[in-house]
């Protein structure tokens, strides 16, 4: 059993936003393994979720989250891929259908843009880019990648949830980016603030790092802080840590798009880095002003709402409703210190 470390930070800021969905009931009948059995997915090795079959899809219940209009299924992905340089598709990390939705977005990007596609992963910090390059290009095996990347320690969520994305990247010879800051840097900002960072830590931060001023996002961050972090950090430092996290991931994608005209990107990250377009999407837009960015917020729902829940307005550019399995978790955590 893994002990909870002294210092933890919000990994996804990605919770299952059930509280926002009016009139929507949520599935609490079992975990991913139970869902897999009911869906005909082969049983998993004990302790692991099943890898998703290639023909499994999450469903396409998508609404425009700015005006509540229902969108035309998979066609909304094609339109978004044609009209935007970057798609940010959020996730609750332990939810299979969120990852299948990301896979569908990647497939559509590949259809529209060919091989000029790069996928950015929150799950890997930037120091692991050489390892990711080796794996994406097929130079090392999956087992070698997991070992070299230290996946279990680095991220902790079951790799099988992400495997279809990596398999597609390798099959189609697409690009891949390690987006995240090293955990120690985020942790040190939360403890010491940006001004307290060492020169060693500062080298990982993007130029012109901005602490978010988005009022909705600050309120969202404050909720997680009051619930879990108030005894550990000053709020100003916590907000700075979350902003540095988002800014770094956005900068990594923006730098690639700026340096590679004609490419499009898919950002795979917790929904809390996408919510209100205040995290990664805002950072990309600021750093690649010629780029267009579309965001998808993954929302857990047992069924597609007949009408758009008013409380979900503004969560992102699009709200995508899929079935979530297992108990709803408002916040998800990963350790930042071993």
Order of alpha helices (4+ residues) and beta strands (2+ residues): beta-alpha-beta-alpha-beta-alpha-beta-alpha-alpha-alpha-alpha-beta-alpha-alpha-alpha-alpha-beta-alpha-beta-beta-beta
